[in-house]
Amino acid sequence: MDAIANTAGLVAASDQPTQAEAEAAVRTLIRWAGDDPAREGLLDTPKRVAKAYRELFSGYEKVPEDVLSRTFSEVSGYKDMVIVKDIAFHSHCEHHMVPFHGVAHIAYVPDGGVLGLSKMARLVDLYARRLQTQETMTAQIAQALDDSLRPKGVAVMIEAEHMCMAMRGIAKQGAKTLTTSFTGSFEMSASDQSRFIMLVRG
């Protein structure tokens, strides 16, 4: 799957609900929860929620090429892995629309070009600001880097705590989920995977 070109499942702009429709939906949920959207404390809540959702899910307004289109070819012979670790993010589980949060660690081995370091953090935000599963998000980040940069290999690790597990259901706080995705040289070399994990853990 080409993560840059893939837009399957995304709503066309012409089908997107209006601001008024979004606010009406929030009022319905408030009533369904058992409260009165007309009481003073909740009067502006639908507007605030719609505004917050616009920001929290702003990743739908961008594609990876917006972030990854510019590379630098002058690397003075550097051939080892480039790592940006502990990239903090917040996302929302697509199953319950409840937050999950954590850190992403990304590495790649250049093959003729490198990214500005902030671009990897921007890529994490792009995918985090959508309804997600951690597994999908991990694979999307790796695939987008692989498709755009064409490096020798990409490694992505995400560690996150899911509020759908902490706040509801089994209600276990502090449990972490860890996912990884490897392409190219990382996929073919267990020693490169181990070195990546050692460096991000160290």
N, C-alpha and C positions, 0 to 999 in steps of 0.2 A: 504494500500500500504506500503510495506517495503521500506523506503527511502534509506536504506543502500544498498539493493540489486538492487533497481530499476535503470536501465540504458536505459530505453526505449527512443528512439529518439536520442540517442547519436551516432555520426558518428564513425564507426570502423576505427582503425588506418590505415588499408589498403585502405580506401576510402578517407582519408584526402588529400586535395590538397597540392601540393608542394609549397615551398617558391616562386618559379618563378610564379606559377599560381596565388597565392595570390597577388603578386606585380602587375601582369597583370590586375587583377580585380580592383585594386586601380587606375591604369592608366585609365581604362575604366570609372570609376566613376568621375575622374577628368575631362575627356573629356565631359562626360554627364553633368557635372555641368557648363561647358562652358569655362574651362581653358585649357591650353596647358601643358601636363605633361612633355614636352621636354624643357620647359623654365627653366632657371637656378635655380630659387627658388623651383621648384617642382621636380627636377631631382632625389633627394634622398628620396622624400616623400613616394613613394610606399614601399621602404625598411623600413622606419621608422614606417609607419602605420602597416605593417605586424609584426614588432617587438613589437610594442605597443599592438596589439591585442593578441599576444602570452602571454603577461603579464596580460592584462585586463581580459582575459578569461581562465586564468590558472586553474580555478576551475574544468574544464573538465578533468584535468589530475589527479584528486584525488577523493577518495571516503571517506565517513564519518569515516569508520573504521580506516583509516590512522591517523585520529585526535583523535578518541574517544576510541582507543583500550586499553589504560592504565588508570586504576582507582586506588584509594587508599582506602583501607578498614578500616584503623585506623582513626576513627572519634570521638572517646571518647564519644559515646552516643549522638552525635548531631543529632537532628531529625527535626529541623525547616528548612524553605526554604533557599536555597543558591541563591543569586541574583548577577548577573553581569549586570550593566546597562550602558547606554550611549556608547555602542560599535559602533564606527563610521564605516561606510562602503560606498563604491561606487559600483554601479551596472549599468547594461544597460537594458532598456526596450526591451523585445523581439518583440514588435510590430513595433517600429521605430528605434531600435538600438541607442537610445539617452539615455544619463545617467540619473539615479536617485540616490539620495544620502540621507543619514539620519543616524539614530541610531537604534540599536536593544537593547532590554532589555530582559534578559533571567533569569528564575528562575526554580529551581527544588527542590523537597523534597527527600533527599537521602533515599535509602532503602538498606543499607549495603555497599555502596561505593560512593565516591565522585570523581569528576574530578579535575585536575589541572585547576585553574581559566583561564589560557590563552587558554585552549582548546575550551572554548565556543566562544572566539573571533576568533580562527582559523576556527571553524565551520561556523561562519557567513561569513568569507571571502571565504570559499570554495564555498558556494552557491551564494554569491554576485558576484563572478568572473565567472558568466555564464550569458547567456541571460535569463532574468527573468521577471516574474510579481511579484509584492510585495506580493500578496496573496499566490502565490505558494511558494515563498521563506520563508514566515512565517511558512507555514505548513511543509515544508521540514526540517527546523531547529528543530521544535518541534518533528516531527516524528523520526528524526535521533537520538535525545537525548533519546527519549522514547525507541526506539528499542535497542540502545546500552547500556544505563545505567540501564534500567529497574527501574526507580525511582518510588516513590509513585505518582508523578505528575510532569508535565512540564508546564510552562507558557512562552509564547513568545509574545512580543509586538514590532512592528516595526513602526517607524515614519519616513516618507520620503517625500522629494520634488522631483517631476518628471519634468525633463526638457522638455519632450514631451508636457507637459501642460504649462510650463513657456515660452518656446522658440517658439512654433508654435501653430497652432489651436487657442484656446481661449486666449493664451498668458497671463496667470494670474500668476504672480510671488508671491512666499511666501505661496501658498496654500500647506498644509500638508495632506498626506494620512496616516491614522492609521489603522493597522491590528493587530489582536490578534489570537492566537491559544492556546488552553488549552487541556491537557490530564490528565487522572487519577483523583487524588484528586482535582485538580484545575477545571476540567471539571464538577465535581459533586458538587462543593461548590462555591456559589456566594460570600460568605464572603471571601474565599481564593483569588478569583479573585479580589475583591475589595481591599484587603490588598496588593496584588501584585501591583496593579495600584497605590495605595496610596504611597507605598514605592518607586516605580520608579519615580513617579511624585515629591516626596518630596525631 
